[in-house]
Amino acid sequence: MLREVLEWLRVKPDGTYVDATLGAGGHSEAIARKLTSGTIPMRPYGRLIGLDRDAQALAMGRERLKTFGAR
């Protein structure tokens, strides 16, 4: 399903994306990788916003995505 989601989204390096069911962050991690791949210096990064009602899931997602920093 991840491949299908990425194909459907057609992630652009400078786009804005919302994962409203962040969970463990698997889909968000794949999106974040596309947002940072091939980045040109001085070009703004895209934005990924992750949300989850479950505090434990949100913490897991934050941990998984921490290598991408806050952009």
CHARMM-style PDB file with segment names, atoms N, HN, CA, C and O in Angstrom:
ATOM      1  N   MET     1       0.817  -1.197   0.000  1.00  0.00      PROA
ATOM      2  CA  MET     1       0.000   0.000   0.000  1.00  0.00      PROA
ATOM      3  C   MET     1       0.863   1.265   0.000  1.00  0.00      PROA
ATOM      4  O   MET     1       0.450   2.288  -0.545  1.00  0.00      PROA
ATOM      5  N   LEU     2       2.038   1.209   0.594  1.00  0.00      PROA
ATOM      6  HN  LEU     2       2.373   0.377   1.037  1.00  0.00      PROA
ATOM      7  CA  LEU     2       2.915   2.375   0.630  1.00  0.00      PROA
ATOM      8  C   LEU     2       3.249   2.852  -0.781  1.00  0.00      PROA
ATOM      9  O   LEU     2       3.186   4.047  -1.069  1.00  0.00      PROA
ATOM     10  N   ARG     3       3.599   1.922  -1.651  1.00  0.00      PROA
ATOM     11  HN  ARG     3       3.650   0.951  -1.417  1.00  0.00      PROA
ATOM     12  CA  ARG     3       3.944   2.290  -3.030  1.00  0.00      PROA
ATOM     13  C   ARG     3       2.780   3.005  -3.709  1.00  0.00      PROA
ATOM     14  O   ARG     3       2.975   4.008  -4.396  1.00  0.00      PROA
ATOM     15  N   GLU     4       1.585   2.490  -3.516  1.00  0.00      PROA
ATOM     16  HN  GLU     4       1.427   1.675  -2.958  1.00  0.00      PROA
ATOM     17  CA  GLU     4       0.401   3.089  -4.131  1.00  0.00      PROA
ATOM     18  C   GLU     4       0.153   4.501  -3.598  1.00  0.00      PROA
ATOM     19  O   GLU     4      -0.203   5.403  -4.356  1.00  0.00      PROA
ATOM     20  N   VAL     5       0.340   4.682  -2.305  1.00  0.00      PROA
ATOM     21  HN  VAL     5       0.629   3.949  -1.689  1.00  0.00      PROA
ATOM     22  CA  VAL     5       0.152   6.011  -1.707  1.00  0.00      PROA
ATOM     23  C   VAL     5       1.152   6.996  -2.296  1.00  0.00      PROA
ATOM     24  O   VAL     5       0.778   8.113  -2.655  1.00  0.00      PROA
ATOM     25  N   LEU     6       2.408   6.603  -2.400  1.00  0.00      PROA
ATOM     26  HN  LEU     6       2.712   5.696  -2.108  1.00  0.00      PROA
ATOM     27  CA  LEU     6       3.426   7.497  -2.957  1.00  0.00      PROA
ATOM     28  C   LEU     6       3.150   7.819  -4.422  1.00  0.00      PROA
ATOM     29  O   LEU     6       3.351   8.953  -4.855  1.00  0.00      PROA
ATOM     30  N   GLU     7       2.694   6.838  -5.180  1.00  0.00      PROA
ATOM     31  HN  GLU     7       2.531   5.917  -4.828  1.00  0.00      PROA
ATOM     32  CA  GLU     7       2.340   7.092  -6.583  1.00  0.00      PROA
ATOM     33  C   GLU     7       1.182   8.076  -6.672  1.00  0.00      PROA
ATOM     34  O   GLU     7       1.197   8.988  -7.498  1.00  0.00      PROA
ATOM     35  N   TRP     8       0.185   7.892  -5.826  1.00  0.00      PROA
ATOM     36  HN  TRP     8       0.172   7.151  -5.155  1.00  0.00      PROA
ATOM     37  CA  TRP     8      -0.985   8.759  -5.853  1.00  0.00      PROA
ATOM     38  C   TRP     8      -0.629  10.188  -5.442  1.00  0.00      PROA
ATOM     39  O   TRP     8      -1.125  11.146  -6.035  1.00  0.00      PROA
ATOM     40  N   LEU     9       0.229  10.333  -4.431  1.00  0.00      PROA
ATOM     41  HN  LEU     9       0.632   9.555  -3.950  1.00  0.00      PROA
ATOM     42  CA  LEU     9       0.589  11.669  -3.951  1.00  0.00      PROA
ATOM     43  C   LEU     9       1.487  12.433  -4.921  1.00  0.00      PROA
ATOM     44  O   LEU     9       1.421  13.660  -4.995  1.00  0.00      PROA
ATOM     45  N   ARG    10       2.324  11.710  -5.662  1.00  0.00      PROA
ATOM     46  HN  ARG    10       2.378  10.713  -5.601  1.00  0.00      PROA
ATOM     47  CA  ARG    10       3.303  12.362  -6.548  1.00  0.00      PROA
ATOM     48  C   ARG    10       4.068  13.437  -5.777  1.00  0.00      PROA
ATOM     49  O   ARG    10       4.025  14.618  -6.121  1.00  0.00      PROA
ATOM     50  N   VAL    11       4.759  13.009  -4.743  1.00  0.00      PROA
ATOM     51  HN  VAL    11       4.795  12.050  -4.464  1.00  0.00      PROA
ATOM     52  CA  VAL    11       5.452  13.918  -3.818  1.00  0.00      PROA
ATOM     53  C   VAL    11       6.439  14.808  -4.562  1.00  0.00      PROA
ATOM     54  O   VAL    11       7.285  14.329  -5.317  1.00  0.00      PROA
ATOM     55  N   LYS    12       6.314  16.110  -4.335  1.00  0.00      PROA
ATOM     56  HN  LYS    12       5.627  16.499  -3.721  1.00  0.00      PROA
ATOM     57  CA  LYS    12       7.220  17.106  -4.909  1.00  0.00      PROA
ATOM     58  C   LYS    12       8.133  17.599  -3.791  1.00  0.00      PROA
ATOM     59  O   LYS    12       7.672  17.765  -2.662  1.00  0.00      PROA
ATOM     60  N   PRO    13       9.418  17.839  -4.071  1.00  0.00      PROA
ATOM     61  CA  PRO    13      10.361  18.235  -3.028  1.00  0.00      PROA
ATOM     62  C   PRO    13       9.964  19.490  -2.259  1.00  0.00      PROA
ATOM     63  O   PRO    13      10.386  19.664  -1.116  1.00  0.00      PROA
ATOM     64  N   ASP    14       9.165  20.365  -2.857  1.00  0.00      PROA
ATOM     65  HN  ASP    14       8.822  20.224  -3.786  1.00  0.00      PROA
ATOM     66  CA  ASP    14       8.772  21.592  -2.165  1.00  0.00      PROA
ATOM     67  C   ASP    14       7.283  21.602  -1.796  1.00  0.00      PROA
ATOM     68  O   ASP    14       6.724  22.658  -1.501  1.00  0.00      PROA
ATOM     69  N   GLY    15       6.651  20.441  -1.812  1.00  0.00      PROA
ATOM     70  HN  GLY    15       7.105  19.583  -2.052  1.00  0.00      PROA
ATOM     71  CA  GLY    15       5.222  20.347  -1.499  1.00  0.00      PROA
ATOM     72  C   GLY    15       4.936  20.340  -0.007  1.00  0.00      PROA
ATOM     73  O   GLY    15       5.851  20.254   0.812  1.00  0.00      PROA
ATOM     74  N   THR    16       3.665  20.430   0.337  1.00  0.00      PROA
ATOM     75  HN  THR    16       2.921  20.499  -0.328  1.00  0.00      PROA
ATOM     76  CA  THR    16       3.205  20.339   1.720  1.00  0.00      PROA
ATOM     77  C   THR    16       2.278  19.136   1.826  1.00  0.00      PROA
ATOM     78  O   THR    16       1.355  18.980   1.027  1.00  0.00      PROA
ATOM     79  N   TYR    17       2.532  18.282   2.825  1.00  0.00      PROA
ATOM     80  HN  TYR    17       3.282  18.408   3.474  1.00  0.00      PROA
ATOM     81  CA  TYR    17       1.786  17.035   2.995  1.00  0.00      PROA
ATOM     82  C   TYR    17       1.387  16.865   4.450  1.00  0.00      PROA
ATOM     83  O   TYR    17       2.140  17.221   5.356  1.00  0.00      PROA
ATOM     84  N   VAL    18       0.193  16.315   4.669  1.00  0.00      PROA
ATOM     85  HN  VAL    18      -0.419  16.026   3.933  1.00  0.00      PROA
ATOM     86  CA  VAL    18      -0.319  16.071   6.021  1.00  0.00      PROA
ATOM     87  C   VAL    18      -0.615  14.586   6.171  1.00  0.00      PROA
ATOM     88  O   VAL    18      -1.347  14.002   5.372  1.00  0.00      PROA
ATOM     89  N   ASP    19      -0.034  13.986   7.205  1.00  0.00      PROA
ATOM     90  HN  ASP    19       0.560  14.461   7.854  1.00  0.00      PROA
ATOM     91  CA  ASP    19      -0.350  12.604   7.568  1.00  0.00      PROA
ATOM     92  C   ASP    19      -1.176  12.702   8.844  1.00  0.00      PROA
ATOM     93  O   ASP    19      -0.629  12.865   9.934  1.00  0.00      PROA
ATOM     94  N   ALA    20      -2.484  12.603   8.703  1.00  0.00      PROA
ATOM     95  HN  ALA    20      -2.928  12.470   7.817  1.00  0.00      PROA
ATOM     96  CA  ALA    20      -3.392  12.787   9.845  1.00  0.00      PROA
ATOM     97  C   ALA    20      -3.540  11.529  10.690  1.00  0.00      PROA
ATOM     98  O   ALA    20      -4.241  11.542  11.702  1.00  0.00      PROA
ATOM     99  N   THR    21      -2.891  10.448  10.287  1.00  0.00      PROA
ATOM    100  HN  THR    21      -2.321  10.437   9.465  1.00  0.00      PROA
ATOM    101  CA  THR    21      -2.870   9.207  11.073  1.00  0.00      PROA
ATOM    102  C   THR    21      -1.421   8.743  11.148  1.00  0.00      PROA
ATOM    103  O   THR    21      -1.079   7.673  10.645  1.00  0.00      PROA
ATOM    104  N   LEU    22      -0.584   9.540  11.767  1.00  0.00      PROA
ATOM    105  HN  LEU    22      -0.862  10.410  12.175  1.00  0.00      PROA
ATOM    106  CA  LEU    22       0.863   9.315  11.783  1.00  0.00      PROA
ATOM    107  C   LEU    22       1.253   7.919  12.243  1.00  0.00      PROA
ATOM    108  O   LEU    22       2.084   7.270  11.607  1.00  0.00      PROA
ATOM    109  N   GLY    23       0.674   7.454  13.322  1.00  0.00      PROA
ATOM    110  HN  GLY    23      -0.001   7.980  13.838  1.00  0.00      PROA
ATOM    111  CA  GLY    23       1.012   6.115  13.817  1.00  0.00      PROA
ATOM    112  C   GLY    23       2.505   5.966  14.030  1.00  0.00      PROA
ATOM    113  O   GLY    23       3.133   6.831  14.641  1.00  0.00      PROA
ATOM    114  N   ALA    24       3.079   4.880  13.535  1.00  0.00      PROA
ATOM    115  HN  ALA    24       2.569   4.178  13.039  1.00  0.00      PROA
ATOM    116  CA  ALA    24       4.514   4.630  13.699  1.00  0.00      PROA
ATOM    117  C   ALA    24       5.361   5.434  12.716  1.00  0.00      PROA
ATOM    118  O   ALA    24       6.588   5.425  12.816  1.00  0.00      PROA
ATOM    119  N   GLY    25       4.733   6.126  11.771  1.00  0.00      PROA
ATOM    120  HN  GLY    25       3.736   6.134  11.690  1.00  0.00      PROA
ATOM    121  CA  GLY    25       5.447   7.027  10.877  1.00  0.00      PROA
ATOM    122  C   GLY    25       5.984   6.419   9.594  1.00  0.00      PROA
ATOM    123  O   GLY    25       6.801   7.047   8.922  1.00  0.00      PROA
ATOM    124  N   GLY    26       5.558   5.228   9.234  1.00  0.00      PROA
ATOM    125  HN  GLY    26       4.894   4.718   9.781  1.00  0.00      PROA
ATOM    126  CA  GLY    26       6.073   4.575   8.026  1.00  0.00      PROA
ATOM    127  C   GLY    26       5.804   5.341   6.744  1.00  0.00      PROA
ATOM    128  O   GLY    26       6.715   5.554   5.944  1.00  0.00      PROA
ATOM    129  N   HSD    27       4.564   5.754   6.543  1.00  0.00      PROA
ATOM    130  HN  HSD    27       3.825   5.580   7.193  1.00  0.00      PROA
ATOM    131  CA  HSD    27       4.230   6.513   5.330  1.00  0.00      PROA
ATOM    132  C   HSD    27       4.912   7.884   5.366  1.00  0.00      PROA
ATOM    133  O   HSD    27       5.423   8.355   4.350  1.00  0.00      PROA
ATOM    134  N   SER    28       4.915   8.515   6.534  1.00  0.00      PROA
ATOM    135  HN  SER    28       4.500   8.132   7.360  1.00  0.00      PROA
ATOM    136  CA  SER    28       5.555   9.823   6.656  1.00  0.00      PROA
ATOM    137  C   SER    28       7.050   9.742   6.389  1.00  0.00      PROA
ATOM    138  O   SER    28       7.621  10.647   5.781  1.00  0.00      PROA
ATOM    139  N   GLU    29       7.681   8.678   6.833  1.00  0.00      PROA
ATOM    140  HN  GLU    29       7.217   7.943   7.328  1.00  0.00      PROA
ATOM    141  CA  GLU    29       9.114   8.511   6.577  1.00  0.00      PROA
ATOM    142  C   GLU    29       9.381   8.448   5.073  1.00  0.00      PROA
ATOM    143  O   GLU    29      10.325   9.072   4.590  1.00  0.00      PROA
ATOM    144  N   ALA    30       8.579   7.719   4.345  1.00  0.00      PROA
ATOM    145  HN  ALA    30       7.811   7.212   4.737  1.00  0.00      PROA
ATOM    146  CA  ALA    30       8.752   7.614   2.895  1.00  0.00      PROA
ATOM    147  C   ALA    30       8.527   8.967   2.219  1.00  0.00      PROA
ATOM    148  O   ALA    30       9.247   9.327   1.288  1.00  0.00      PROA
ATOM    149  N   ILE    31       7.542   9.704   2.684  1.00  0.00      PROA
ATOM    150  HN  ILE    31       6.957   9.412   3.441  1.00  0.00      PROA
ATOM    151  CA  ILE    31       7.287  11.038   2.134  1.00  0.00      PROA
ATOM    152  C   ILE    31       8.452  11.962   2.455  1.00  0.00      PROA
ATOM    153  O   ILE    31       8.916  12.693   1.580  1.00  0.00      PROA
ATOM    154  N   ALA    32       8.934  11.941   3.697  1.00  0.00      PROA
ATOM    155  HN  ALA    32       8.557  11.347   4.408  1.00  0.00      PROA
ATOM    156  CA  ALA    32      10.050  12.798   4.111  1.00  0.00      PROA
ATOM    157  C   ALA    32      11.293  12.512   3.280  1.00  0.00      PROA
ATOM    158  O   ALA    32      12.025  13.437   2.926  1.00  0.00      PROA
ATOM    159  N   ARG    33      11.537  11.263   2.968  1.00  0.00      PROA
ATOM    160  HN  ARG    33      10.943  10.512   3.256  1.00  0.00      PROA
ATOM    161  CA  ARG    33      12.693  10.917   2.124  1.00  0.00      PROA
ATOM    162  C   ARG    33      12.565  11.563   0.742  1.00  0.00      PROA
ATOM    163  O   ARG    33      13.556  12.030   0.180  1.00  0.00      PROA
ATOM    164  N   LYS    34      11.372  11.588   0.208  1.00  0.00      PROA
ATOM    165  HN  LYS    34      10.568  11.208   0.664  1.00  0.00      PROA
ATOM    166  CA  LYS    34      11.166  12.217  -1.101  1.00  0.00      PROA
ATOM    167  C   LYS    34      11.279  13.740  -1.004  1.00  0.00      PROA
ATOM    168  O   LYS    34      11.713  14.388  -1.957  1.00  0.00      PROA
ATOM    169  N   LEU    35      10.899  14.307   0.123  1.00  0.00      PROA
ATOM    170  HN  LEU    35      10.546  13.781   0.896  1.00  0.00      PROA
ATOM    171  CA  LEU    35      10.998  15.755   0.297  1.00  0.00      PROA
ATOM    172  C   LEU    35      12.451  16.206   0.367  1.00  0.00      PROA
ATOM    173  O   LEU    35      12.764  17.340   0.004  1.00  0.00      PROA
ATOM    174  N   THR    36      13.340  15.337   0.828  1.00  0.00      PROA
ATOM    175  HN  THR    36      13.086  14.416   1.123  1.00  0.00      PROA
ATOM    176  CA  THR    36      14.738  15.729   0.986  1.00  0.00      PROA
ATOM    177  C   THR    36      15.643  15.179  -0.103  1.00  0.00      PROA
ATOM    178  O   THR    36      16.817  15.544  -0.154  1.00  0.00      PROA
ATOM    179  N   SER    37      15.138  14.310  -0.981  1.00  0.00      PROA
ATOM    180  HN  SER    37      14.184  14.013  -0.940  1.00  0.00      PROA
ATOM    181  CA  SER    37      15.998  13.729  -2.022  1.00  0.00      PROA
ATOM    182  C   SER    37      16.223  14.730  -3.145  1.00  0.00      PROA
ATOM    183  O   SER    37      15.288  15.365  -3.634  1.00  0.00      PROA
ATOM    184  N   GLY    38      17.470  14.854  -3.538  1.00  0.00      PROA
ATOM    185  HN  GLY    38      18.229  14.338  -3.141  1.00  0.00      PROA
ATOM    186  CA  GLY    38      17.811  15.738  -4.644  1.00  0.00      PROA
ATOM    187  C   GLY    38      17.597  17.206  -4.339  1.00  0.00      PROA
ATOM    188  O   GLY    38      17.365  17.999  -5.252  1.00  0.00      PROA
ATOM    189  N   THR    39      17.670  17.580  -3.079  1.00  0.00      PROA
ATOM    190  HN  THR    39      17.859  16.936  -2.338  1.00  0.00      PROA
ATOM    191  CA  THR    39      17.435  18.970  -2.701  1.00  0.00      PROA
ATOM    192  C   THR    39      18.558  19.865  -3.212  1.00  0.00      PROA
ATOM    193  O   THR    39      19.740  19.563  -3.045  1.00  0.00      PROA
ATOM    194  N   ILE    40      18.175  20.949  -3.825  1.00  0.00      PROA
ATOM    195  HN  ILE    40      17.215  21.194  -3.961  1.00  0.00      PROA
ATOM    196  CA  ILE    40      19.120  21.924  -4.358  1.00  0.00      PROA
ATOM    197  C   ILE    40      19.426  22.935  -3.258  1.00  0.00      PROA
ATOM    198  O   ILE    40      18.504  23.407  -2.593  1.00  0.00      PROA
ATOM    199  N   PRO    41      20.725  23.286  -3.044  1.00  0.00      PROA
ATOM    200  CA  PRO    41      21.039  24.289  -2.024  1.00  0.00      PROA
ATOM    201  C   PRO    41      20.237  25.570  -2.241  1.00  0.00      PROA
ATOM    202  O   PRO    41      20.018  25.990  -3.377  1.00  0.00      PROA
ATOM    203  N   MET    42      19.814  26.168  -1.174  1.00  0.00      PROA
ATOM    204  HN  MET    42      19.991  25.826  -0.251  1.00  0.00      PROA
ATOM    205  CA  MET    42      19.045  27.415  -1.144  1.00  0.00      PROA
ATOM    206  C   MET    42      17.602  27.229  -1.605  1.00  0.00      PROA
ATOM    207  O   MET    42      16.847  28.201  -1.657  1.00  0.00      PROA
ATOM    208  N   ARG    43      17.208  26.016  -1.936  1.00  0.00      PROA
ATOM    209  HN  ARG    43      17.821  25.227  -1.893  1.00  0.00      PROA
ATOM    210  CA  ARG    43      15.817  25.769  -2.314  1.00  0.00      PROA
ATOM    211  C   ARG    43      15.072  25.321  -1.067  1.00  0.00      PROA
ATOM    212  O   ARG    43      15.575  24.472  -0.330  1.00  0.00      PROA
ATOM    213  N   PRO    44      13.903  25.859  -0.812  1.00  0.00      PROA
ATOM    214  CA  PRO    44      13.184  25.465   0.400  1.00  0.00      PROA
ATOM    215  C   PRO    44      12.756  24.007   0.363  1.00  0.00      PROA
ATOM    216  O   PRO    44      12.395  23.466  -0.682  1.00  0.00      PROA
ATOM    217  N   TYR    45      12.807  23.393   1.531  1.00  0.00      PROA
ATOM    218  HN  TYR    45      13.100  23.832   2.380  1.00  0.00      PROA
ATOM    219  CA  TYR    45      12.311  22.029   1.676  1.00  0.00      PROA
ATOM    220  C   TYR    45      10.793  22.040   1.647  1.00  0.00      PROA
ATOM    221  O   TYR    45      10.154  23.061   1.900  1.00  0.00      PROA
ATOM    222  N   GLY    46      10.239  20.892   1.337  1.00  0.00      PROA
ATOM    223  HN  GLY    46      10.759  20.063   1.132  1.00  0.00      PROA
ATOM    224  CA  GLY    46       8.800  20.735   1.468  1.00  0.00      PROA
ATOM    225  C   GLY    46       8.444  20.628   2.943  1.00  0.00      PROA
ATOM    226  O   GLY    46       9.315  20.662   3.812  1.00  0.00      PROA
ATOM    227  N   ARG    47       7.168  20.500   3.207  1.00  0.00      PROA
ATOM    228  HN  ARG    47       6.460  20.473   2.501  1.00  0.00      PROA
ATOM    229  CA  ARG    47       6.701  20.440   4.589  1.00  0.00      PROA
ATOM    230  C   ARG    47       5.853  19.191   4.776  1.00  0.00      PROA
ATOM    231  O   ARG    47       4.999  18.868   3.951  1.00  0.00      PROA
ATOM    232  N   LEU    48       6.107  18.501   5.872  1.00  0.00      PROA
ATOM    233  HN  LEU    48       6.802  18.763   6.542  1.00  0.00      PROA
ATOM    234  CA  LEU    48       5.339  17.321   6.246  1.00  0.00      PROA
ATOM    235  C   LEU    48       4.809  17.545   7.653  1.00  0.00      PROA
ATOM    236  O   LEU    48       5.575  17.798   8.583  1.00  0.00      PROA
ATOM    237  N   ILE    49       3.505  17.452   7.800  1.00  0.00      PROA
ATOM    238  HN  ILE    49       2.883  17.247   7.045  1.00  0.00      PROA
ATOM    239  CA  ILE    49       2.857  17.642   9.096  1.00  0.00      PROA
ATOM    240  C   ILE    49       2.252  16.309   9.503  1.00  0.00      PROA
ATOM    241  O   ILE    49       1.444  15.737   8.771  1.00  0.00      PROA
ATOM    242  N   GLY    50       2.644  15.814  10.674  1.00  0.00      PROA
ATOM    243  HN  GLY    50       3.300  16.279  11.268  1.00  0.00      PROA
ATOM    244  CA  GLY    50       2.131  14.542  11.172  1.00  0.00      PROA
ATOM    245  C   GLY    50       1.236  14.748  12.380  1.00  0.00      PROA
ATOM    246  O   GLY    50       1.611  15.444  13.323  1.00  0.00      PROA
ATOM    247  N   LEU    51       0.061  14.150  12.355  1.00  0.00      PROA
ATOM    248  HN  LEU    51      -0.244  13.585  11.588  1.00  0.00      PROA
ATOM    249  CA  LEU    51      -0.908  14.263  13.451  1.00  0.00      PROA
ATOM    250  C   LEU    51      -1.355  12.874  13.878  1.00  0.00      PROA
ATOM    251  O   LEU    51      -1.407  11.950  13.066  1.00  0.00      PROA
ATOM    252  N   ASP    52      -1.676  12.737  15.147  1.00  0.00      PROA
ATOM    253  HN  ASP    52      -1.634  13.488  15.807  1.00  0.00      PROA
ATOM    254  CA  ASP    52      -2.270  11.498  15.630  1.00  0.00      PROA
ATOM    255  C   ASP    52      -2.934  11.792  16.968  1.00  0.00      PROA
ATOM    256  O   ASP    52      -2.392  12.545  17.777  1.00  0.00      PROA
ATOM    257  N   ARG    53      -4.093  11.211  17.207  1.00  0.00      PROA
ATOM    258  HN  ARG    53      -4.534  10.600  16.550  1.00  0.00      PROA
ATOM    259  CA  ARG    53      -4.810  11.402  18.474  1.00  0.00      PROA
ATOM    260  C   ARG    53      -4.170  10.613  19.601  1.00  0.00      PROA
ATOM    261  O   ARG    53      -4.310  10.965  20.772  1.00  0.00      PROA
ATOM    262  N   ASP    54      -3.472   9.552  19.248  1.00  0.00      PROA
ATOM    263  HN  ASP    54      -3.359   9.266  18.297  1.00  0.00      PROA
ATOM    264  CA  ASP    54      -2.850   8.665  20.225  1.00  0.00      PROA
ATOM    265  C   ASP    54      -1.457   9.196  20.581  1.00  0.00      PROA
ATOM    266  O   ASP    54      -0.566   9.217  19.732  1.00  0.00      PROA
ATOM    267  N   ALA    55      -1.273   9.620  21.821  1.00  0.00      PROA
ATOM    268  HN  ALA    55      -1.997   9.602  22.510  1.00  0.00      PROA
ATOM    269  CA  ALA    55       0.000  10.202  22.250  1.00  0.00      PROA
ATOM    270  C   ALA    55       1.156   9.217  22.099  1.00  0.00      PROA
ATOM    271  O   ALA    55       2.265   9.617  21.745  1.00  0.00      PROA
ATOM    272  N   GLN    56       0.912   7.952  22.360  1.00  0.00      PROA
ATOM    273  HN  GLN    56       0.012   7.627  22.648  1.00  0.00      PROA
ATOM    274  CA  GLN    56       1.965   6.941  22.231  1.00  0.00      PROA
ATOM    275  C   GLN    56       2.370   6.772  20.760  1.00  0.00      PROA
ATOM    276  O   GLN    56       3.557   6.669  20.451  1.00  0.00      PROA
ATOM    277  N   ALA    57       1.401   6.743  19.871  1.00  0.00      PROA
ATOM    278  HN  ALA    57       0.437   6.827  20.122  1.00  0.00      PROA
ATOM    279  CA  ALA    57       1.692   6.639  18.439  1.00  0.00      PROA
ATOM    280  C   ALA    57       2.448   7.875  17.964  1.00  0.00      PROA
ATOM    281  O   ALA    57       3.381   7.764  17.168  1.00  0.00      PROA
ATOM    282  N   LEU    58       2.055   9.037  18.441  1.00  0.00      PROA
ATOM    283  HN  LEU    58       1.297   9.127  19.087  1.00  0.00      PROA
ATOM    284  CA  LEU    58       2.726  10.278  18.071  1.00  0.00      PROA
ATOM    285  C   LEU    58       4.187  10.243  18.513  1.00  0.00      PROA
ATOM    286  O   LEU    58       5.071  10.666  17.768  1.00  0.00      PROA
ATOM    287  N   ALA    59       4.439   9.746  19.710  1.00  0.00      PROA
ATOM    288  HN  ALA    59       3.720   9.403  20.315  1.00  0.00      PROA
ATOM    289  CA  ALA    59       5.810   9.632  20.209  1.00  0.00      PROA
ATOM    290  C   ALA    59       6.627   8.668  19.342  1.00  0.00      PROA
ATOM    291  O   ALA    59       7.795   8.932  19.055  1.00  0.00      PROA
ATOM    292  N   MET    60       6.020   7.561  18.928  1.00  0.00      PROA
ATOM    293  HN  MET    60       5.072   7.347  19.161  1.00  0.00      PROA
ATOM    294  CA  MET    60       6.718   6.602  18.059  1.00  0.00      PROA
ATOM    295  C   MET    60       7.043   7.238  16.709  1.00  0.00      PROA
ATOM    296  O   MET    60       8.138   7.056  16.176  1.00  0.00      PROA
ATOM    297  N   GLY    61       6.095   7.975  16.167  1.00  0.00      PROA
ATOM    298  HN  GLY    61       5.206   8.122  16.600  1.00  0.00      PROA
ATOM    299  CA  GLY    61       6.322   8.651  14.892  1.00  0.00      PROA
ATOM    300  C   GLY    61       7.416   9.695  14.996  1.00  0.00      PROA
ATOM    301  O   GLY    61       8.263   9.800  14.108  1.00  0.00      PROA
ATOM    302  N   ARG    62       7.407  10.468  16.075  1.00  0.00      PROA
ATOM    303  HN  ARG    62       6.719  10.382  16.796  1.00  0.00      PROA
ATOM    304  CA  ARG    62       8.456  11.476  16.285  1.00  0.00      PROA
ATOM    305  C   ARG    62       9.833  10.825  16.334  1.00  0.00      PROA
ATOM    306  O   ARG    62      10.788  11.310  15.727  1.00  0.00      PROA
ATOM    307  N   GLU    63       9.917   9.723  17.063  1.00  0.00      PROA
ATOM    308  HN  GLU    63       9.142   9.328  17.557  1.00  0.00      PROA
ATOM    309  CA  GLU    63      11.197   9.011  17.182  1.00  0.00      PROA
ATOM    310  C   GLU    63      11.673   8.533  15.807  1.00  0.00      PROA
ATOM    311  O   GLU    63      12.846   8.681  15.467  1.00  0.00      PROA
ATOM    312  N   ARG    64      10.788   7.980  15.046  1.00  0.00      PROA
ATOM    313  HN  ARG    64       9.834   7.861  15.323  1.00  0.00      PROA
ATOM    314  CA  ARG    64      11.147   7.454  13.723  1.00  0.00      PROA
ATOM    315  C   ARG    64      11.576   8.560  12.768  1.00  0.00      PROA
ATOM    316  O   ARG    64      12.436   8.347  11.914  1.00  0.00      PROA
ATOM    317  N   LEU    65      10.982   9.732  12.909  1.00  0.00      PROA
ATOM    318  HN  LEU    65      10.284   9.905  13.603  1.00  0.00      PROA
ATOM    319  CA  LEU    65      11.228  10.823  11.966  1.00  0.00      PROA
ATOM    320  C   LEU    65      12.264  11.832  12.443  1.00  0.00      PROA
ATOM    321  O   LEU    65      12.536  12.807  11.742  1.00  0.00      PROA
ATOM    322  N   LYS    66      12.847  11.620  13.621  1.00  0.00      PROA
ATOM    323  HN  LYS    66      12.626  10.829  14.190  1.00  0.00      PROA
ATOM    324  CA  LYS    66      13.746  12.628  14.185  1.00  0.00      PROA
ATOM    325  C   LYS    66      14.969  12.894  13.314  1.00  0.00      PROA
ATOM    326  O   LYS    66      15.535  13.985  13.375  1.00  0.00      PROA
ATOM    327  N   THR    67      15.388  11.930  12.511  1.00  0.00      PROA
ATOM    328  HN  THR    67      14.928  11.043  12.461  1.00  0.00      PROA
ATOM    329  CA  THR    67      16.555  12.155  11.652  1.00  0.00      PROA
ATOM    330  C   THR    67      16.295  13.212  10.582  1.00  0.00      PROA
ATOM    331  O   THR    67      17.236  13.751   9.999  1.00  0.00      PROA
ATOM    332  N   PHE    68      15.035  13.507  10.326  1.00  0.00      PROA
ATOM    333  HN  PHE    68      14.271  13.069  10.799  1.00  0.00      PROA
ATOM    334  CA  PHE    68      14.701  14.522   9.328  1.00  0.00      PROA
ATOM    335  C   PHE    68      14.657  15.920   9.933  1.00  0.00      PROA
ATOM    336  O   PHE    68      14.622  16.907   9.198  1.00  0.00      PROA
ATOM    337  N   GLY    69      14.658  16.019  11.261  1.00  0.00      PROA
ATOM    338  HN  GLY    69      14.687  15.217  11.857  1.00  0.00      PROA
ATOM    339  CA  GLY    69      14.633  17.306  11.935  1.00  0.00      PROA
ATOM    340  C   GLY    69      13.320  18.029  11.729  1.00  0.00      PROA
ATOM    341  O   GLY    69      12.385  17.501  11.127  1.00  0.00      PROA
ATOM    342  N   ALA    70      13.269  19.233  12.235  1.00  0.00      PROA
ATOM    343  HN  ALA    70      14.029  19.661  12.724  1.00  0.00      PROA
ATOM    344  CA  ALA    70      12.078  20.075  12.076  1.00  0.00      PROA
ATOM    345  C   ALA    70      12.316  20.984  10.891  1.00  0.00      PROA
ATOM    346  O   ALA    70      13.194  21.847  10.915  1.00  0.00      PROA
ATOM    347  N   ARG    71      11.530  20.781   9.861  1.00  0.00      PROA
ATOM    348  HN  ARG    71      10.818  20.080   9.841  1.00  0.00      PROA
ATOM    349  CA  ARG    71      11.703  21.607   8.652  1.00  0.00      PROA
ATOM    350  C   ARG    71      10.395  22.247   8.298  1.00  0.00      PROA
ATOM    351  OT1 ARG    71      10.315  22.984   7.315  1.00  0.00      PROA
TER     352      ARG     71
END
